Amino acid sequence: MSSEVNSSPLHSHCQAFSLENNGTHPAEGELLELELYKRQRHQNLTQQLQQQVQLSKLINQISNEIRSTLDLEEILNSACRLLGQALKCSRASILVVEPDEEDSLTTMGEYNQGDYPSQLGSKIPFRDNPHLQALIAQPRALAVTRFLEFPGLTEQIREVAQGLQIRSMMALATRYQGKVNGIIGLHQCDREREWTPWEMELLEGVGSQLAIAINQAWLYSETRRQVEQESLLRLVTNQIRSTLDLQTILQTVVREVRHLLDTDRVVIYQFLDANWQGEVVVEEVISPWISALGQLSQDNCFSAKYAQQYQGGRVRAIHNIFQAGLDPCHVRFLERLQVKANLIVPIVIRSKLWGLLIAQECGAPRVWQAWETELLQKLADQVAIAIQQAQLYTQVQTAAAQSQAQAETLKATLEELQTTQMQLLQSEKLSSLGQMVAGVAHEINNAITFIHANLPYAQRYTTALNQAIALYEDCCPNPPEAIAELIAEQELGYVREDFPKLISSMEEGTKRIREIVLTLRNFSRLDEAERKSVDLHEGIESTLLILQHRVKTGVKIDKLYGELPLVECHAGQINQVFLNLLANALDAAGEKANITIQTWHEGDRVVVSIRDDGPGIPLELQERIFDPFFTTKEVGKGTGLGLSICYQIVVKGHKGRLQCCSQPGAGAEFRIVLPVSACQSTATH
């Protein structure tokens, strides 16, 4: 027996008995007392173990159900129902901090076990609420037996509690990565209730899992919304590019924007002269709001100062025209048009302000969301491209009608227009690849983060189960025969030894998947529209990962990387260049070939060489390979735009050089020469 048993009250009792009887055998009554004591102690230990097992079982049951879905409403209602049923309380509710409203809590989940008032849908500010702040500051659950007698309770809170019939309460703030994202409240309305430590521990166990589930649900909702927006944006873009008629383009834009934003009126305002006077050229408005066609030209409050700001890319989100600090005359003008809120983005063509795309809310003020502003900006950019193309098309038609002698010029302009359109379509395809990669990486990251975040809990549960089994073995060193047979049959000793190793292996696997996801996100670079200093080797590795499925058996890729400084560039565009050149090299490689990627640093520039030992490119064709639509591939296997786009990105976009060195039968080498700094150029080298 261990020292712990020897120092127990039972042992002391036995010693005292031995002294009293001078070593003689105890009487029958005293033996019975000792036996009863041992039974009582065994029962207490068994009861504690049963309670711990029941607690773990309940937490696992509730956690599994709320983690079985990514729908936030379903998660919250399930958690409320299961907690309410497990603890037999009158009402269970969950208040959530919404991403766009971080200063208030919204009741989004509720379960009632009686005809009690509902809190569902109510919003509660919590930044200046001392009671909620006190609850949030407390890391563990707060239990109050007599809620109406709680110290410091304000009269307002007391009235709310009486209206909700709250007599006893237990609450817990849920936290994800240290940040509060919700509050669980359990109310007893029919009586005063003493909350037990077991009940508080259950609430805390469920709360930690609920915090993760809430965060995952918001991430899933945000991802789904972004996918829907991108899908709608592509739909609108395809519609406005399916025609070169300017009026049709503009009318399509205002119609689709009004539907996308679900607003009252959308207009396009075009500037007509140097004094920044103009008019609404198209609009989409719903009843009962008046039409604004031709009326904005009467706005004398629009000055050159505002025009210069919009020409510089200014975006204006006016949530309430009466609280935005607008000029009084401008407020009166907007009132005449029944406008309560405005979202304005500029339409800029060749650095010149062409007009404004404006979404208007007429029924009431509106808080414009960041995604709405971003979406409107993207659409304005597409409108600018469509207007530019429509203007080019109109110019071509006018030129053709004016003189037959300009036929060659007209032909060249049409070809340029077609080239621009095809390059734009090809660029969009490459951009869509990046978006797809980023989207897939994001979805994988969401799922693997959920698994990775729960592995520590699985490890902790494993430790808890091992401790429980060890305690059982200490208390019952000689288990019943049925249990002993089960232990032997299931190899419980091996399971206890191997299970932590299994969890560790799973953790290593999730880490590896997260590293792959990071590589995919580095390739897409969707969040890096501006120039920034990047590691070109990282981009090459990301591209090779994307093309891994195309590497045939027998093809060898050698990487001879030199020491390169960080290069200022558009990372996503340079990754597209790597993608096109490596894809061409793989096409030329054949079944058994070698591709060599080499990098080095020369002064203020860096060089990336991609060489294959394929059939090479004939000398008479090397001068044409960067021309649009020129290809040596069979019909249907290439558009002839890949190298042309590479040339545009490297030479025109980054002031670099793209060179081809090839001999028939000796393979081909493409060299990308880039300046280290954006202010430098390789043109003189």
C-alpha positions as CSV (number, residue, x, y, z in Angstrom):
1,M,0.0,0.0,0.0
2,S,1.1,3.6,-0.7
3,S,2.0,6.1,2.0
4,E,-1.2,7.9,1.2
5,V,-3.2,5.0,2.3
6,N,-1.1,4.5,5.4
7,S,-1.7,8.1,6.5
8,S,-5.5,7.8,6.0
9,P,-8.1,8.2,8.8
10,L,-8.7,4.5,8.4
11,H,-5.1,3.7,9.3
12,S,-5.1,6.0,12.2
13,H,-8.3,4.4,13.4
14,C,-6.7,1.0,13.2
15,Q,-3.6,2.1,15.2
16,A,-5.8,3.6,17.9
17,F,-7.7,0.4,18.1
18,S,-4.6,-1.7,18.5
19,L,-3.3,0.5,21.3
20,E,-6.5,0.3,23.2
21,N,-6.6,-3.5,23.0
22,N,-2.9,-4.0,23.7
23,G,-2.4,-5.9,20.5
24,T,-5.4,-8.2,21.1
25,H,-7.9,-8.9,18.3
26,P,-10.6,-6.3,17.8
27,A,-14.1,-6.9,18.9
28,E,-16.8,-7.8,16.3
29,G,-18.5,-4.4,16.4
30,E,-15.3,-2.6,15.8
31,L,-14.5,-4.7,12.8
32,L,-17.9,-3.9,11.4
33,E,-17.2,-0.2,11.9
34,L,-13.9,-0.5,10.0
35,E,-15.6,-2.4,7.2
36,L,-18.3,0.3,6.9
37,Y,-15.7,3.0,6.8
38,K,-13.9,1.3,4.0
39,R,-17.1,0.9,2.0
40,Q,-18.0,4.5,2.5
41,R,-14.6,5.7,1.3
42,H,-14.9,3.4,-1.7
43,Q,-18.3,4.7,-2.5
44,N,-17.1,8.3,-2.3
45,L,-14.2,7.6,-4.7
46,T,-16.6,5.8,-7.1
47,Q,-19.1,8.6,-7.0
48,Q,-16.4,11.2,-7.7
49,L,-15.2,9.1,-10.7
50,Q,-18.7,8.7,-12.0
51,Q,-19.3,12.4,-11.7
52,Q,-16.1,13.2,-13.7
53,V,-17.0,10.6,-16.3
54,Q,-20.6,12.0,-16.6
55,L,-19.1,15.6,-16.9
56,S,-16.7,14.6,-19.6
57,K,-19.5,12.7,-21.4
58,L,-21.8,15.7,-21.3
59,I,-19.1,18.1,-22.5
60,N,-18.2,15.7,-25.4
61,Q,-21.8,15.2,-26.3
62,I,-22.5,18.9,-26.5
63,S,-19.2,19.7,-28.2
64,N,-19.7,17.1,-30.9
65,E,-23.2,18.4,-31.7
66,I,-22.2,22.1,-31.9
67,R,-19.1,21.2,-34.0
68,S,-21.2,19.1,-36.5
69,T,-22.3,22.2,-38.4
70,L,-20.9,25.6,-39.4
71,D,-24.3,27.3,-39.3
72,L,-24.1,29.8,-36.4
73,E,-27.8,29.8,-35.6
74,E,-27.9,26.0,-35.5
75,I,-24.8,26.0,-33.3
76,L,-26.2,28.5,-30.8
77,N,-29.6,26.9,-30.6
78,S,-28.2,23.5,-30.1
79,A,-25.9,24.7,-27.3
80,C,-28.7,26.4,-25.5
81,R,-31.0,23.4,-25.8
82,L,-28.4,20.9,-24.6
83,L,-27.2,23.1,-21.7
84,G,-30.8,23.9,-20.7
85,Q,-31.8,20.2,-20.7
86,A,-28.6,19.1,-18.9
87,L,-28.9,21.7,-16.1
88,K,-32.7,21.8,-16.0
89,C,-32.8,25.6,-16.0
90,S,-35.7,27.8,-17.1
91,R,-34.0,29.6,-19.9
92,A,-30.6,29.3,-21.7
93,S,-29.5,32.1,-24.0
94,I,-26.3,33.0,-25.9
95,L,-25.3,36.6,-26.8
96,V,-22.8,37.0,-29.6
97,V,-20.4,39.8,-30.6
98,E,-21.0,40.4,-34.3
99,P,-17.9,41.2,-36.4
100,D,-19.4,44.5,-37.7
101,E,-20.8,45.5,-34.3
102,E,-18.1,45.0,-31.7
103,D,-19.6,47.4,-29.2
104,S,-22.8,45.4,-28.5
105,L,-24.1,41.9,-27.9
106,T,-26.9,40.3,-29.8
107,T,-29.0,37.4,-28.5
108,M,-28.8,34.9,-31.3
109,G,-29.6,31.6,-29.5
110,E,-32.2,30.7,-26.9
111,Y,-34.0,27.8,-25.3
112,N,-37.0,28.1,-23.0
113,Q,-38.3,25.3,-20.7
114,G,-41.5,27.2,-20.0
115,D,-43.6,30.2,-20.9
116,Y,-40.9,32.8,-20.0
117,P,-40.1,36.1,-21.9
118,S,-37.7,35.8,-24.8
119,Q,-34.5,37.8,-25.3
120,L,-34.0,36.6,-28.9
121,G,-32.9,39.4,-31.3
122,S,-32.2,41.9,-28.5
123,K,-29.0,44.0,-28.6
124,I,-27.2,45.1,-25.5
125,P,-24.3,47.6,-25.5
126,F,-21.5,46.3,-23.3
127,R,-18.6,48.7,-23.6
128,D,-20.0,51.1,-21.0
129,N,-21.9,48.4,-19.0
130,P,-20.1,47.8,-15.7
131,H,-22.0,44.5,-15.0
132,L,-21.1,43.0,-18.4
133,Q,-17.5,44.3,-18.1
134,A,-17.2,42.6,-14.7
135,L,-18.5,39.4,-16.2
136,I,-16.1,39.6,-19.1
137,A,-13.1,40.4,-16.8
138,Q,-13.9,37.2,-14.9
139,P,-12.1,34.1,-16.4
140,R,-14.5,31.6,-14.9
141,A,-18.3,31.2,-14.7
142,L,-20.2,33.6,-12.5
143,A,-23.1,32.1,-10.4
144,V,-25.6,34.3,-8.6
145,T,-28.3,32.6,-6.4
146,R,-30.4,35.8,-5.6
147,F,-30.0,37.9,-8.7
148,L,-32.2,40.8,-7.7
149,E,-30.1,41.1,-4.5
150,F,-26.8,41.2,-6.4
151,P,-24.6,44.0,-5.1
152,G,-24.4,47.2,-7.3
153,L,-27.4,46.2,-9.4
154,T,-28.7,49.3,-11.2
155,E,-32.4,50.1,-11.3
156,Q,-32.4,49.7,-15.1
157,I,-30.9,46.2,-14.9
158,R,-33.2,45.3,-12.1
159,E,-36.2,46.3,-14.2
160,V,-34.9,44.2,-17.1
161,A,-34.3,41.2,-14.8
162,Q,-37.8,41.5,-13.4
163,G,-39.3,41.7,-16.8
164,L,-37.4,38.5,-17.8
165,Q,-38.4,36.9,-14.5
166,I,-34.8,36.1,-13.6
167,R,-34.3,34.9,-10.0
168,S,-31.0,33.0,-10.3
169,M,-28.3,33.2,-13.0
170,M,-25.1,31.6,-14.1
171,A,-23.1,33.2,-16.9
172,L,-19.8,32.8,-18.7
173,A,-18.0,34.9,-21.3
174,T,-16.6,32.8,-24.2
175,R,-13.2,33.7,-25.5
176,Y,-11.3,32.8,-28.7
177,Q,-7.6,33.6,-28.6
178,G,-8.2,35.9,-25.6
179,K,-10.9,37.9,-27.2
180,V,-14.6,37.8,-26.0
181,N,-16.9,36.6,-28.7
182,G,-20.1,35.8,-26.7
183,I,-21.8,35.3,-23.4
184,I,-23.7,32.2,-22.2
185,G,-26.5,33.0,-19.8
186,L,-28.5,30.3,-17.8
187,H,-31.5,31.6,-15.9
188,Q,-33.7,30.1,-13.2
189,C,-37.1,31.9,-13.3
190,D,-39.3,29.8,-11.0
191,R,-37.2,29.7,-7.9
192,E,-33.9,30.7,-6.4
193,R,-31.1,28.1,-7.1
194,E,-27.7,27.2,-5.7
195,W,-25.4,26.5,-8.7
196,T,-23.0,23.6,-7.9
197,P,-19.3,23.5,-8.9
198,W,-20.1,20.5,-11.1
199,E,-22.6,22.7,-13.1
200,M,-20.1,25.6,-13.3
201,E,-17.4,23.2,-14.6
202,L,-19.9,21.9,-17.2
203,L,-20.6,25.4,-18.4
204,E,-16.9,26.3,-18.6
205,G,-16.1,23.1,-20.5
206,V,-18.9,23.8,-23.1
207,G,-17.9,27.5,-23.2
208,S,-14.4,26.8,-24.4
209,Q,-15.7,24.6,-27.3
210,L,-18.5,27.1,-28.1
211,A,-16.0,29.9,-28.5
212,I,-14.1,27.9,-31.2
213,A,-17.4,27.0,-32.9
214,I,-18.6,30.6,-33.0
215,N,-15.3,31.8,-34.5
216,Q,-15.4,29.0,-37.1
217,A,-19.0,29.8,-38.0
218,W,-18.1,33.5,-38.6
219,L,-15.1,32.5,-40.7
220,Y,-17.3,30.2,-42.8
221,S,-20.0,32.8,-43.2
222,E,-17.4,35.4,-44.3
223,T,-15.8,33.0,-46.8
224,R,-19.2,32.0,-48.3
225,R,-20.1,35.7,-48.6
226,Q,-16.8,36.5,-50.3
227,V,-17.3,33.6,-52.7
228,E,-20.9,34.8,-53.5
229,Q,-19.6,38.4,-54.1
230,E,-16.8,37.2,-56.4
231,S,-19.3,35.1,-58.3
232,L,-21.7,38.1,-58.7
233,L,-18.8,40.4,-59.6
234,R,-17.7,38.0,-62.4
235,L,-21.3,37.8,-63.6
236,V,-21.6,41.6,-63.8
237,T,-18.2,41.9,-65.4
238,N,-19.1,39.3,-68.1
239,Q,-22.4,41.1,-68.8
240,I,-20.8,44.5,-69.3
241,R,-18.1,43.1,-71.4
242,S,-20.4,41.2,-73.7
243,T,-21.2,44.4,-75.5
244,L,-19.4,47.6,-76.6
245,D,-22.5,49.8,-76.5
246,L,-21.8,52.4,-73.7
247,Q,-25.5,52.9,-72.8
248,T,-26.1,49.2,-72.4
249,I,-23.0,48.8,-70.3
250,L,-23.9,51.6,-67.9
251,Q,-27.5,50.5,-67.6
252,T,-26.4,47.0,-66.8
253,V,-24.0,48.3,-64.1
254,V,-26.6,50.4,-62.2
255,R,-29.2,47.6,-62.4
256,E,-26.9,44.9,-61.0
257,V,-25.3,47.2,-58.3
258,R,-28.8,48.1,-57.0
259,H,-29.6,44.4,-56.7
260,L,-26.2,43.5,-55.2
261,L,-26.4,46.1,-52.5
262,D,-30.2,46.0,-52.1
263,T,-30.4,49.8,-52.0
264,D,-33.0,52.3,-53.2
265,R,-31.2,54.1,-56.0
266,V,-28.0,53.7,-58.0
267,V,-26.8,56.3,-60.5
268,I,-23.8,57.1,-62.7
269,Y,-22.9,60.7,-62.8
270,Q,-20.8,61.9,-65.8
271,F,-18.7,65.1,-65.8
272,L,-19.4,67.0,-69.1
273,D,-17.1,70.1,-68.9
274,A,-14.0,71.5,-67.2
275,N,-16.1,73.2,-64.6
276,W,-17.1,69.8,-63.2
277,Q,-20.7,70.2,-64.2
278,G,-22.4,67.1,-65.4
279,E,-25.6,65.0,-65.1
280,V,-26.9,61.6,-64.3
281,V,-26.6,59.6,-67.5
282,V,-28.3,56.4,-66.1
283,E,-30.1,55.3,-63.0
284,E,-31.9,52.4,-61.4
285,V,-34.5,53.4,-58.8
286,I,-37.3,51.6,-57.0
287,S,-40.7,53.0,-56.0
288,P,-41.7,55.2,-54.3
289,W,-38.4,57.2,-54.7
290,I,-38.2,59.9,-57.4
291,S,-36.0,59.8,-60.4
292,A,-32.7,61.7,-60.3
293,L,-32.1,61.8,-64.1
294,G,-30.8,65.2,-65.1
295,Q,-31.1,66.7,-61.6
296,L,-27.6,66.4,-60.3
297,S,-26.4,68.9,-62.8
298,Q,-28.2,71.5,-60.7
299,D,-25.9,70.8,-57.7
300,N,-23.8,74.0,-57.4
301,C,-22.0,72.7,-54.2
302,F,-19.7,70.4,-56.1
303,S,-16.4,72.3,-56.3
304,A,-13.1,71.6,-58.0
305,K,-11.6,70.6,-54.6
306,Y,-14.0,67.6,-54.4
307,A,-13.3,66.7,-58.0
308,Q,-9.5,66.6,-57.4
309,Q,-10.1,64.3,-54.3
310,Y,-12.2,61.9,-56.3
311,Q,-9.7,62.0,-59.2
312,G,-7.1,60.9,-56.6
313,G,-9.1,57.8,-55.8
314,R,-11.2,59.1,-52.9
315,V,-14.1,56.9,-51.8
316,R,-16.9,58.5,-49.7
317,A,-19.2,56.5,-47.5
318,I,-21.9,58.8,-46.0
319,H,-23.9,56.9,-43.5
320,N,-26.2,59.9,-42.6
321,I,-26.2,63.1,-44.6
322,F,-27.2,65.1,-41.5
323,Q,-24.2,63.9,-39.5
324,A,-21.5,63.9,-42.1
325,G,-20.4,67.5,-42.0
326,L,-21.6,68.3,-45.5
327,D,-22.1,71.9,-46.7
328,P,-25.7,73.0,-45.9
329,C,-26.4,73.6,-49.6
330,H,-25.4,70.1,-50.4
331,V,-27.6,68.7,-47.7
332,R,-30.6,70.6,-49.0
333,F,-29.8,69.3,-52.5
334,L,-29.7,65.7,-51.3
335,E,-32.9,66.2,-49.3
336,R,-34.7,67.2,-52.5
337,L,-33.6,63.9,-54.0
338,Q,-34.8,62.1,-50.8
339,V,-31.3,60.8,-50.1
340,K,-30.5,59.8,-46.5
341,A,-27.1,58.0,-47.2
342,N,-24.6,57.9,-50.0
343,L,-21.8,55.6,-51.1
344,I,-19.7,57.3,-53.8
345,V,-16.7,55.8,-55.8
346,P,-14.9,57.5,-58.7
347,I,-14.8,56.2,-62.3
348,V,-11.2,57.1,-63.5
349,I,-10.1,56.5,-67.0
350,R,-6.4,57.1,-67.9
351,S,-5.9,59.1,-64.7
352,K,-8.9,61.4,-65.6
353,L,-12.1,61.6,-63.6
354,W,-14.8,60.5,-65.9
355,G,-17.7,60.3,-63.5
356,L,-19.0,58.8,-60.2
357,L,-20.8,55.6,-59.4
358,I,-23.2,56.4,-56.5
359,A,-25.4,54.1,-54.4
360,Q,-28.1,55.9,-52.5
361,E,-30.3,54.9,-49.6
362,C,-33.5,57.0,-49.5
363,G,-35.7,55.4,-46.8
364,A,-33.3,55.8,-43.8
365,P,-29.6,56.3,-42.9
366,R,-27.4,53.3,-43.6
367,V,-24.1,52.2,-42.3
368,W,-22.2,51.1,-45.4
369,Q,-20.1,48.0,-44.8
370,A,-16.4,47.6,-45.9
371,W,-17.3,44.8,-48.3
372,E,-19.9,47.0,-50.0
373,T,-17.3,49.8,-50.5
374,E,-14.8,47.3,-51.9
375,L,-17.4,45.7,-54.2
376,L,-18.4,49.1,-55.6
377,Q,-14.8,50.0,-56.2
378,K,-14.2,46.8,-58.1
379,L,-17.2,47.4,-60.2
380,A,-16.2,51.0,-60.9
381,D,-12.8,49.7,-62.1
382,Q,-14.6,47.3,-64.5
383,V,-16.9,50.1,-65.6
384,A,-13.8,52.3,-66.4
385,I,-12.4,49.4,-68.6
386,A,-15.7,48.8,-70.3
387,I,-16.1,52.6,-71.0
388,Q,-12.6,52.8,-72.4
389,Q,-13.3,49.8,-74.6
390,A,-16.6,51.2,-75.7
391,Q,-14.9,54.6,-76.5
392,L,-12.2,52.8,-78.5
393,Y,-14.8,50.9,-80.4
394,T,-16.8,54.1,-81.1
395,Q,-13.6,55.8,-82.3
396,V,-12.9,52.9,-84.6
397,Q,-16.4,53.0,-86.1
398,T,-16.1,56.8,-86.6
399,A,-12.7,56.5,-88.2
400,A,-14.0,53.8,-90.6
401,A,-17.0,56.0,-91.6
402,Q,-14.9,59.1,-92.2
403,S,-12.4,57.7,-94.6
404,Q,-11.7,54.5,-96.5
405,A,-8.1,55.7,-96.8
406,Q,-7.7,55.0,-93.1
407,A,-8.5,51.3,-93.6
408,E,-5.1,50.1,-92.4
409,T,-5.2,52.3,-89.3
410,L,-8.7,51.1,-88.6
411,K,-7.6,47.5,-89.0
412,A,-4.6,48.0,-86.6
413,T,-6.9,49.7,-84.0
414,L,-9.4,46.8,-84.2
415,E,-6.6,44.3,-83.8
416,E,-5.3,46.3,-80.8
417,L,-8.7,46.3,-79.3
418,Q,-9.1,42.6,-79.8
419,T,-5.6,42.0,-78.4
420,T,-6.5,44.1,-75.4
421,Q,-9.7,42.1,-74.8
422,M,-8.0,38.8,-75.2
423,Q,-5.1,39.7,-73.0
424,L,-7.6,40.9,-70.4
425,L,-9.5,37.7,-70.6
426,Q,-6.3,35.7,-70.3
427,S,-5.1,37.8,-67.4
428,E,-8.5,37.2,-65.7
429,K,-8.1,33.5,-66.1
430,L,-4.7,33.6,-64.4
431,S,-6.2,35.8,-61.7
432,S,-9.0,33.3,-61.3
433,L,-6.4,30.6,-60.8
434,G,-4.9,32.7,-58.0
435,Q,-8.4,33.3,-56.6
436,M,-9.2,29.6,-56.8
437,V,-5.9,28.7,-55.1
438,A,-6.4,31.3,-52.4
439,G,-10.1,30.1,-51.9
440,V,-9.1,26.4,-51.6
441,A,-6.2,27.3,-49.3
442,H,-8.6,29.4,-47.2
443,E,-11.2,26.6,-47.0
444,I,-8.5,24.0,-46.1
445,N,-7.0,26.4,-43.5
446,N,-10.4,26.8,-41.9
447,A,-10.9,23.1,-41.6
448,I,-7.4,22.2,-40.5
449,T,-7.3,25.1,-38.0
450,F,-10.5,23.6,-36.4
451,I,-8.8,20.2,-36.1
452,H,-5.4,21.7,-35.0
453,A,-7.1,23.8,-32.3
454,N,-8.9,20.8,-30.8
455,L,-5.9,18.5,-30.7
456,P,-4.7,20.0,-27.3
457,Y,-8.1,19.3,-25.9
458,A,-7.9,15.7,-27.2
459,Q,-4.5,15.4,-25.6
460,R,-5.8,16.8,-22.3
461,Y,-8.8,14.4,-22.5
462,T,-6.4,11.5,-23.1
463,T,-4.4,12.5,-20.0
464,A,-7.6,12.8,-18.0
465,L,-8.8,9.3,-19.1
466,N,-5.4,7.8,-18.2
467,Q,-5.5,9.5,-14.8
468,A,-9.0,8.1,-14.2
469,I,-7.9,4.6,-15.3
470,A,-4.8,4.8,-13.1
471,L,-7.0,5.9,-10.1
472,Y,-9.3,3.0,-10.8
473,E,-6.3,0.6,-10.8
474,D,-5.1,2.0,-7.5
475,C,-8.5,1.7,-5.9
476,C,-9.3,-1.7,-7.5
477,P,-6.0,-3.5,-8.0
478,N,-7.9,-6.7,-8.5
479,P,-10.7,-5.9,-10.9
480,P,-13.6,-8.3,-11.6
481,E,-12.9,-11.0,-14.1
482,A,-15.1,-9.5,-16.8
483,I,-13.1,-6.2,-16.7
484,A,-9.8,-8.0,-16.6
485,E,-10.8,-10.0,-19.7
486,L,-11.8,-6.8,-21.5
487,I,-8.5,-5.1,-20.6
488,A,-6.6,-8.0,-22.0
489,E,-8.8,-8.3,-25.1
490,Q,-8.6,-4.6,-25.9
491,E,-4.9,-4.4,-25.0
492,L,-5.7,-1.4,-22.8
493,G,-2.0,-1.0,-21.7
494,Y,-0.9,-0.6,-25.3
495,V,-3.8,1.8,-26.1
496,R,-2.9,4.0,-23.1
497,E,0.8,4.1,-24.3
498,D,0.1,4.6,-28.0
499,F,-2.9,7.0,-27.9
500,P,-0.8,10.1,-26.9
501,K,1.7,9.2,-29.7
502,L,-1.3,9.0,-32.1
503,I,-2.4,12.5,-31.0
504,S,1.2,13.8,-31.5
505,S,1.3,12.3,-35.0
506,M,-2.0,14.0,-35.9
507,E,-0.6,17.3,-34.6
508,E,2.4,16.9,-36.9
509,G,0.1,16.1,-39.8
510,T,-2.0,19.2,-39.3
511,K,1.2,21.4,-39.0
512,R,2.4,20.0,-42.4
513,I,-1.0,20.7,-44.0
514,R,-0.9,24.3,-42.7
515,E,2.6,24.7,-44.2
516,I,1.2,23.6,-47.6
517,V,-1.7,26.0,-47.2
518,L,0.7,28.8,-46.5
519,T,2.6,27.9,-49.7
520,L,-0.6,28.1,-51.7
521,R,-1.5,31.5,-50.3
522,N,2.0,32.8,-51.0
523,F,1.5,31.8,-54.6
524,S,-1.9,33.5,-55.0
525,R,-0.8,36.8,-53.3
526,L,-4.4,38.2,-53.7
527,D,-3.9,40.6,-50.8
528,E,-0.8,42.2,-52.3
529,A,-2.0,44.4,-55.2
530,E,0.7,47.0,-54.5
531,R,4.4,46.6,-55.0
532,K,6.3,45.2,-52.0
533,S,9.6,43.5,-51.3
534,V,9.3,39.7,-51.8
535,D,11.5,36.6,-51.9
536,L,11.5,35.3,-55.5
537,H,12.6,31.9,-54.4
538,E,9.4,31.6,-52.3
539,G,7.3,32.5,-55.5
540,I,9.2,29.8,-57.5
541,E,8.6,27.2,-54.8
542,S,4.9,28.1,-54.7
543,T,4.6,27.8,-58.5
544,L,6.3,24.4,-58.5
545,L,3.8,23.2,-55.9
546,I,0.9,24.4,-58.2
547,L,2.4,22.5,-61.2
548,Q,3.4,19.4,-59.3
549,H,0.6,17.4,-60.8
550,R,2.1,18.1,-64.3
551,V,5.6,16.8,-63.6
552,K,5.8,13.5,-65.5
553,T,7.7,10.5,-64.2
554,G,11.3,10.8,-65.3
555,V,11.3,14.6,-65.4
556,K,14.0,16.0,-63.1
557,I,13.9,19.6,-61.8
558,D,17.3,21.0,-60.6
559,K,17.2,24.2,-58.5
560,L,20.5,26.2,-58.4
561,Y,19.5,29.1,-56.1
562,G,21.9,31.9,-55.5
563,E,21.7,34.5,-52.7
564,L,19.1,37.0,-53.8
565,P,18.0,40.3,-52.1
566,L,14.3,41.0,-51.7
567,V,12.9,42.4,-54.9
568,E,10.2,45.2,-55.1
569,C,7.5,43.9,-57.5
570,H,3.9,42.8,-57.9
571,A,4.3,39.4,-56.4
572,G,1.1,37.9,-57.9
573,Q,2.1,39.0,-61.4
574,I,5.7,37.7,-61.2
575,N,4.2,34.4,-59.9
576,Q,2.1,34.3,-63.1
577,V,5.3,34.7,-65.2
578,F,6.9,31.8,-63.4
579,L,3.8,29.7,-63.9
580,N,3.7,30.4,-67.7
581,L,7.4,29.8,-68.3
582,L,7.5,26.6,-66.1
583,A,4.4,25.3,-67.8
584,N,5.9,25.8,-71.2
585,A,9.1,24.1,-70.1
586,L,7.1,21.1,-68.8
587,D,5.3,20.9,-72.2
588,A,8.6,20.8,-74.0
589,A,10.3,18.5,-71.6
590,G,8.9,15.2,-72.8
591,E,8.9,11.9,-70.9
592,K,12.5,12.0,-69.7
593,A,14.0,15.5,-69.5
594,N,15.7,17.9,-67.2
595,I,14.6,21.4,-66.2
596,T,17.0,23.7,-64.4
597,I,16.0,26.8,-62.4
598,Q,18.9,29.0,-61.6
599,T,19.0,32.4,-59.9
600,W,21.8,35.0,-59.3
601,H,22.4,38.6,-58.3
602,E,24.1,41.1,-60.6
603,G,24.6,44.6,-59.1
604,D,21.2,46.3,-58.9
605,R,19.3,43.5,-60.7
606,V,18.5,39.8,-60.2
607,V,18.3,37.1,-62.8
608,V,16.0,34.0,-62.9
609,S,16.9,31.4,-65.6
610,I,14.5,28.6,-66.5
611,R,16.1,26.1,-68.9
612,D,14.9,22.9,-70.5
613,D,16.6,20.3,-72.7
614,G,13.6,19.9,-75.1
615,P,13.7,20.3,-78.9
616,G,14.4,24.1,-78.7
617,I,13.0,27.0,-80.7
618,P,14.0,27.6,-84.4
619,L,15.9,30.9,-84.8
620,E,13.4,32.3,-87.3
621,L,10.6,31.9,-84.7
622,Q,12.4,33.4,-81.7
623,E,11.6,37.0,-82.7
624,R,7.9,36.2,-82.8
625,I,7.4,34.2,-79.6
626,F,6.4,37.3,-77.6
627,D,3.8,38.4,-80.1
628,P,0.2,38.0,-79.1
629,F,-1.6,34.9,-80.4
630,F,1.7,33.4,-81.8
631,T,2.0,29.8,-80.8
632,T,3.8,26.6,-82.0
633,K,1.3,24.4,-80.2
634,E,-1.5,22.5,-81.9
635,V,-4.9,24.0,-82.2
636,G,-6.8,23.9,-78.9
637,K,-3.6,23.5,-76.8
638,G,-2.6,27.1,-76.4
639,T,-3.8,30.6,-77.1
640,G,-0.4,32.2,-77.8
641,L,-0.9,34.7,-75.0
642,G,1.2,33.2,-72.2
643,L,4.6,34.6,-73.3
644,S,3.0,37.9,-74.5
645,I,1.6,38.4,-71.0
646,C,4.9,37.5,-69.4
647,Y,6.6,40.1,-71.6
648,Q,4.0,42.8,-70.6
649,I,4.5,42.0,-66.9
650,V,8.3,41.9,-66.9
651,V,9.2,44.6,-69.5
652,K,6.3,47.1,-69.3
653,G,5.0,46.4,-65.8
654,H,8.4,46.0,-64.0
655,K,10.9,47.8,-66.3
656,G,12.8,44.5,-66.7
657,R,13.9,42.2,-69.5
658,L,12.7,38.9,-70.7
659,Q,15.2,37.1,-73.0
660,C,15.1,33.8,-74.9
661,C,18.2,31.8,-75.7
662,S,17.7,28.6,-77.8
663,Q,19.3,26.4,-80.3
664,P,17.3,23.7,-82.2
665,G,17.9,20.4,-80.6
666,A,19.6,21.9,-77.5
667,G,16.6,23.1,-75.5
668,A,15.6,26.7,-74.6
669,E,16.4,29.1,-71.8
670,F,14.3,32.0,-70.7
671,R,15.9,34.7,-68.5
672,I,13.9,37.1,-66.3
673,V,16.0,40.2,-65.4
674,L,14.4,42.4,-62.8
675,P,15.6,45.5,-61.0
676,V,15.9,45.1,-57.2
677,S,14.2,48.5,-56.6
678,A,11.0,49.7,-58.3
679,C,12.7,53.0,-59.2
680,Q,15.4,51.3,-61.2
681,S,15.3,50.0,-64.7
682,T,17.3,47.3,-66.6
683,A,16.8,49.1,-69.9
684,T,20.4,50.4,-69.9
685,H,21.9,47.0,-69.0
